[in-house]
Each structure stands twice: as C-alpha cells, then as structure tokens.
Amino acid sequence: MNPTVRTPPKPWAPGSWQAFPAAQQPDWPEPAALDRVLDELARQPPLVFAGEARTLQSTLATVADGHGFLLQAGDCAETFDAFSADSIRDKLKVILQMAVILTYGAGLPVVKVGRIAGQFAKPRSLPSELVDGVDLPVYRGDMVNELGFDLDARRPDPARMLRAYHQSSATLNLLRAFTKGGFADLNQVHSWNQEFVARSPSGRRYDAVADGIDRALRFMAACGIDLTASSVIHQVDFYTSHEALLLGYEEAMTRRDSLTGCWYDCSAHLLWVGERTRQLDGAHLEFLRGIGNPVGAKLGPGATPDDVLALCDLLDPGRVPGRLTLVARMGASRVEERLAPLVRAVRDAGHPVVWACDPMHGNTFVGPSGHKTRRFDDVMAELAGFFAVHRSEGTHPGGIHVELTGEDVTECLGGADEIEDGHLHRRYETACDPRLNASQALELAFQVTELLRG
C-alpha cells in the first residue's frame, strides 16, 4: 500500500470520515432506509462504556512496556444463526484456557480481548462472486447480507445492523455474567476443559496445568491467605473488539463521554482497521483517529516503514502507551524479512505501541478439496518468526490475534489431531475464514508459552 501524505488533521467529529473515500462499504439500495436505521442506532444505549475502554488502554500500556501479553481471539465472523449461550460459553472457555496456559507457563499477566459481540462484517477481495455462471454481490457478513447464494439473500439490508446491535448486547450481557459471576473463578479451572478437548494431547496437558493451579491455591490458603477476598481469583476482566468496517454503524455508536468530554465508539472496547482499509487518506483512519478507545491496525507484507510511521503519527500523535496496537499479518515465509524493518522504524521513532501477530490471514489457501484452509504448522512458523524478529530488535512481542472457535470443527489442517484435507468436510462450519478448533487453540497456547520463555 503506497503511503499518502495528508494535510495536518482538521478538527474531528464522529461524521468527519464522510469527507474521505471509504473502502469496503456496502452498496445500500435504499438510502432513506439506511438513514432510519442509523438514527435508531444512535438512540440505543451504548454497548460498552468509556471508562471500560480507558481501563483497557491502561492495561495495554503495561503490555507496551513489556510487562504483559495480549490475547485477542474469537470468531472470524459472528453469525445470527450460530448465536447461543452454549457457543458464547465455549468460546470464552477456550480463551480462558489459553490465558491460563500463557500466564502459568510464561509468568506474564494476559489481557483478554475477544473478537466477539460485534464482529459481524467482513472486508472482501472482490465486490461480487461468480458461481455456475451467476454473478451476485459478495457476502459481507451477517450485518450486511446473507450467506445464501441468491439475489434476495445477497441484497444489503441496513436493518441487519440493528439485529447485530441487539445480538451484541445479549452477548455482552452473558459475557459479563460469566466473567464476573463465578464461571471464570480459578477454582473452576478444570471445568473449562470440554470433553472432546480433554481427550486430546493438548487437553491432557492443560489438565496438568490445572492441577498445578489447584495446588498453588491450596498452598496459599494453607498459608493463611484469604482467597475469598481476592477478586483476581474469582473474576476476570474481558474486553470486546471488532474491525471498524461499517463506518455508518460505528458513527451511530459513538458517544461523548460525560466525564472527559472525549468521543468513544461504544460498540466495542477496542476497534481495529484492516489491511484493506488502512489508507492514510481514507475514511477508516479518519474515524479511528478521533475516538478515545484503544485502536489497532493490521499490517500486511506490503507495509513499509514510511507507511507505518505515518499511521502511528495519525492514530497516536500523543504517543500514549496502550493507545495503538500494530498487528502484523505477513505470512510464514515473509514475516522475518518484512516485519524487522517495521519494528526497527517504530522503535527508533519512540512510538510506544503494542506489537501483536495475526498468524492466520497471511497463511490462507484453498486446498484440493476446494475448502479455504490454513496449516497449523504455518501458523506456528509465523509466530516463531514474529518472536525471532523481536528478540533480534530488542523489542517486546506483545500479543497474538487468532481466529478460533470453541467447537470441534475441522477447518485448519494439522495440529495434534492431524486434520487432513480429506477431513475438512466433516465439520467445516465457518461463514468466512477457517478457524482453529479448541484443541488446536490450546496447542497453540502451549507453543506460544515456549516462545515467550525464549
């Protein structure tokens, strides 16, 4: 992506992005219907609160300083059909398990951020797709249209944004109940291991970690430490995030904070901009630069040091630790060559960013069966390269950003279960990109722990 020099930023407002070119926006057929939906969304209660976003930013500041680790994980794309309490609980279980493995094994506090309660829209390579001679608009996520391949299903419908808002609200309510109401208690660490995962090598290894945590808790209690008084033992802080793709929706969810007077996008705690929408003269960066939330940006192999420095100056001109997370998604074969100059430039310029690795998107391909997939070994190879770059440059490998599910799906190849291309059809359920299943996600967490140990 070629760098574009823009003039010094003008005063910002939630709608100032409308003066900039906006990529990846749906072709809404009825502007009046869109306006009605956005007006209704603007009257809805916020999904998250400004104070929560500030707390996340202060926690990410410790990661930027080298004293923590970001675990950002969840679905490729949430859907309306797959919405249930069980699916939310199972995703949360896997993320909690991964966090326990990382904390116990590497001795670092883990910041837990889900791709959840808002990840309903997806950028696409082409505006349409051709199947058996029929050309239709591409599926852009349940917030926009339907996956079914017919004209009615693929017609963008702004009313779907309201449905996404209400599903996000219900998801957040359940997440808060789980994380603050006892489900996330460390005394329940064994119960997070689902039956189909427990039978896997990663599940058995996780049980050994859980045994160690049980022993540690009993030891502390025997020493007279009152564990009932510690919220750290019984609750976890869990944050939400999604790609800020549909800018009309994000603008409608933006509120002025009564305590600080700053604007916050109250659709999620953290918003990120994708590789396809991070144009320096584009609407997405214009929107993100003005909100008070912590923000992220995906960086593909085409990113240059000039691109990244300009992006840092735009999104975090005050150089506030925890404000900006840079997520590298280079591909296993290119990560060391492409990432090192970016890390070096950001370090030398003094930007206090969190560096994270998305090892999924740069390693996607279509296998012989016709399914889009990823190899677990490629995912781990990119992570190993990411850590090698940071060791070489003397910087902190601050986190991972992965697509996963709590279900026993067969979407990514390899792992201890040795999923092969011929197995993909058994439970290939994703609406867009292939996800790690629960046992693969735990296996990844154990291997990342070893990387963190050096």
N, C-alpha and C positions, 0 to 999 in steps of 0.2 A: 504494500500500500504506500503510495508516494506521499511524502509529507506535504502538507499545505499550510502555508503561513497565513494566519488570520490576524486581523487587526486587534488591538487590545480590547478585552471584553467590555461590552456595554453593560449598563445596569440590567440585572436579571429579574425575570418574573416567571411564574410557572408556565406561561404560554409563550415565552420568548423563543422557544425552539421552532415555532411555526414560521419564523422568518428564514429558516435554514432548510437545505434539502434533506428530506427524511427518507432513508432507505428502508426497505423491508416492511412498508406499511401496506395493509390490505387495500384493495380497491372496493371500498364500501359502496354498495349500489344505491343507497338512499341517504344522502347527507342529512336530511331532516330527521330520519330515524336515528342516525348516529348522534346527532346533537341532543335528542331527547334522552338517550341512554347516558351520555356523558353528564348531562345536567343531573340526572337521577343519581349517578355515582358520586358526584360532587356533594350531594346531600347526605350520603351514607356516613355512618360512623367510621373513624379510622380503624384499620386492621391492627396496626401496631402504634406505639406511642413514641414521641420524640425522645423521651428520657431513656427508653429501652435502646434506641439507636445510639444515643450518646454512650451508654454503658458498653455496648458492643465495641464502639470505636476505642474507648479507653482500654478495653481488654485486648483488642488487636494491636494497640500501641505496645503492649508487653511482648507480643509476637514480633513486631518490627524490631524490637530491642534485643531479640534473640532469646527471650525467656518464656516462650510458649510455642504452640503449634496449632495451626488452623486445620480443622477437618470440615470440609464443605462437601456435602454428599446428598444424593437423592435421585429422584426420577429424572430421566431425560425430558419427558413431558408428562405432566399430570393429565388425566382424562376424567371426564364426567362419569363414564361407565365403571371405571375401576375404583370409584370412591366408596370407602367403607371404613368403619372403625378398625377392623382387623388389618387392613392394608396399611393404615397410618401407624398402628401399633407395631407392625412387623418391620416397617422401615425404620422407625425410631429404635427398635431393639437392635438392629444391625449397627446403626450409628453409635448407640451407647456401647455396644460391644467393642467396636473399633476404637472408640475413645478410651475405654478401659485398657485395652491391649497397649495402645500407644503410651498412655500415662504410666501404667505399671512397668512397661518394658523400657521406656526411654527416660522416665523421670521428669517429664515436661507436662505442665497443665495444657489441656486441649480445649480450644474454643470450638464449640459445636454449632455449625450453621447448616441448616437443611436447604436443599433445593426443593422447597415444598411450600404449600399454601400460596401459590401464585405463579408457578412455572407451567403456564398453560399455552404459551405462544412460542413458536419456533421460527428462526430465520431459515430460508431455503435458498438453494443454489439457483433455481430457475422459477419463474412465476407460474409455470404450467407443467403438466406431465402428459406424456402420450402413451396410452395403453391400447393395444389392439386397434390402432387407427383412430382412437378417440382422444381428443386433446381437451383437458379440463384444468381449471385453476388448481394449483398445488395445495395440499393440506398444510395449513399454517398453525395447527394446534387447535385444541377444543375451544379456546377463547374466540376463535375466528370462524372456523367451519368444521365440517365433519370429515372423518377418515374415509367413509364410504365413497366409492368411485361412481358418482353420478352428479349431474349438474345441480340438483337441489342440495345435495349434501355439501358440495364444494362452494356453494354461493356464500360469501361472507355475510354474517348476521351479527350486527352490533349487540343484540340482546344477549348473545352468549357471554359478553363481558360482565353483565350483571350476574349471570349464573356462576361465572368464575369467581366473582367477588363473594357471593354467598357461600360457595363451597370453600373458599379460602378462610372465611370467617369461622365456619364449622370446624375446619381442620385445625385452625389455631386454638379454638376452644378446647379441642381434645388434646392437642399437644401440651397446652398449659396444665390441663388436668393430669396428664401422665407425668410430666416432669416435676410438678410441684405437689402431687397428691399421693406419693408413695411408690409409684411404679418404678421411678428412677433411683430409689433407695439402693445404696451399695449392698445392703443386706439381701437384696433381691438379685444379685449379680448372676446367680446360677439360672434363675428363671428366664433370663433373656435369651438363653440358648434354645432355639427351636429344635424340635425333634429331628427334622430332616438334616439340620446343620450339625447336631450333636453326633451324628453317626459319621461325619466326615473327619478327616485328619485335622482340619482347622478347628472344628468344633471340639474335638477331644483336647487339643492343645489349649483352646480357650477355657475349658473346664479346669485345667491345671492352673491357669491364671486366676480363675475364680476361687479355687481352693486357697491360693496364696493370699488373696484379699480377705477371705474369711479368717484365716489365721492371724492376719495383721489386725483385723477388727477385734478379734478375741483378745489379742495381746494388749491392745490399747485399753480395752475395757478392764482387763485384769490389772493394769497399771493404775486404775482409778480415774481414767479419762471418761468424762460423761459424754458419750457419743450421742445421747438423745438430744443434747443441746446444740449440736452442730448441724446447721442446715446443709453444709457441704456434703455430709454423709447421706442425707435424706432427699435432697433435691438437686437438680442440675439447671444451669442456665442454657437455654436452647433458643437459637435465633433462626429467622427465616430469610430466604433470599430468592431472587429470580432475575432473569435477564430483563432489563428495562427495554422492551422491544416495542410494544404498542404505546406510543407516546401520548395519545389521547387519553388512554386509561391511566397512565402514570400521572399526567397533569391533573386529572379529575381526583386522584387520590392524594394530591399534595395539599398540605395544610400548614398554616403559620403557627409555630409553637408559641403558646401564650407566655411561657417563661423567658424565652430568649429572643423572640421576635424573628427567628430564622425559619426558613421553609424546610419542611421534611416531607419526603414521599412516604406516606403512611400505608403503602401497600405491602411493605416488607422492611426488615431492619437493614439489609444490605442489598443494593442493586448493582448489577454489572452491565457493561457494554460488551457486545460480542465482537469477534474478529471482522464480521461483515458490516458492522455499523459504527466502527470507531473512527470515522473520517474526522479529521481535525476541523473541517469547515462544515460538519454535518450537524443535524438536529439532535442526535442522541447525546453527543458530548456537550452540546449547548445545554440540554436539560440537566444532565448529571452534574455539571459544574456548579449549579446553583443550589442543589439540595444539601441539607446538613447531614444526611446519612453517610456512613462509610460506603465507599463505592469501589468497584473493581473494573478491570479491563482485561480482556483476553488478548493475547499476543501470539500470532502465528509466525511461521518461518519467514514470512516476508517483512516482518517488522525490522526497522533499522534503528540504530541508536538515536538518530535525529527525531524519528517518529516518537520514540518512547519518551525522550526528554521533553518534547513539545507537549505530549499527552500529560506528563507529570506536572508541567507548569500550568496547564489548563485546569486539570482536575484538583490539584493540590498546590495552589500558588503559595499558601502559607506554610507549607511543609509541616503539616500537623501529623505526628505519628499516629498510625491506625486509620487515617483517612482513606488511603489508597492501597489497594491490593492489586498487584500485577500477576496475572495468571498465564503462565507460559504453556502453549499447546503446539509444540514443534514437530512431533513425530519422533519415534525412537532413533531413526537413522540420522536425524539432523539436530537433535537437541543440544549436544555439546558445542557444535560448530556455531549454531545460530544464537544460542542463549548467552554464551560467555560475553560477547561484546555489549549486549544489552545490560547485563548485570554490572559489568565494569563501568559503563557510562553512568548508570543511575547511582552507583556507589560513589564515583568520583564527583558527581554533581551534588551529593549530600541529600538526596531525597530519601526520607525515612519510610520506605514502602515495605509492605509485606510481600515477599515473593512466594507464590504458590505454583504448583504444577498440575495441569489438567492432562493426564497421560492417556486420555480416551480419544479425543476428537482427531488428533493427528495420526491415529493408528487404525482408522476405519477402512474397511474394504468390503467388496461383495465376493463371497465365496462361491465355489462350484454349485452349491445348492440354490443360489440366487438370493440368499439372505445377506443383508448387511451385517457385518460382524467385526469383532476385534479379537486379537490373540492376547491372552493373559501375559504371555512372555514378552510381547511388545510393550504392553502397559508397564510391566516392571522394568524393562530396559530403558524406557523413557524416564521413569522415576530415578533409576540408578544414574543416568546421565545428568539429570537435574541436580542431584546431590553432589555429583562429581564436580560440576561447574561451581557450585557454591563453596565446596571445600577448596577448590583452586583459587577462587577470588576472595576468600576470607569473609564471606557473607553468610547469612543465615537462611537455610532452606525452610521457609516458614510455614508451608502447608501443602495440602493436596485437595484437589477438586475432582470428584469422581461421580460417575453415574452408576447407581446401584438400585436394587430392589430387595425387599425382604422375602420375596417369593423364590421358589425353587425353579427358576426359569433356565432355559438353555439358549442363551443369546450370544455369549462370548466364548471363544474357544479356549481349551486348556484349563489350567488350574489343577488342583489335586484330583478333581473328579474326571479329568481328562476328556472334556467335552470335545467332540469332533464335528466336522461339518455335517456329517450324516445324522447327528443328534439334534441339530438346531430346530428342526421342525417339531420336535416333541412338545416344547413349551416356549415357543417364540411369540411373546405377547406384547412387546414394546410397540408404542404408537409411532415411534420415530427411530431413535438410535438404540443399539444394543447396550444392555446394562449388565454389570456384574451381578451374579446371584449372591445369596447370603454367604455361602461357604467361600466363594471366591473373594468376597469383600473382606472376610476375616483373614484369609490367607494373605491378601494384600497388606492388611494392617500389621501382621507379624513381620512381613518382609520390610515394610517401611520402618518398623521399630529397629531392625538391624541396621538399616541405612542411617537412622538417626544416631545410633551408637557409634557409627563410623567404622 
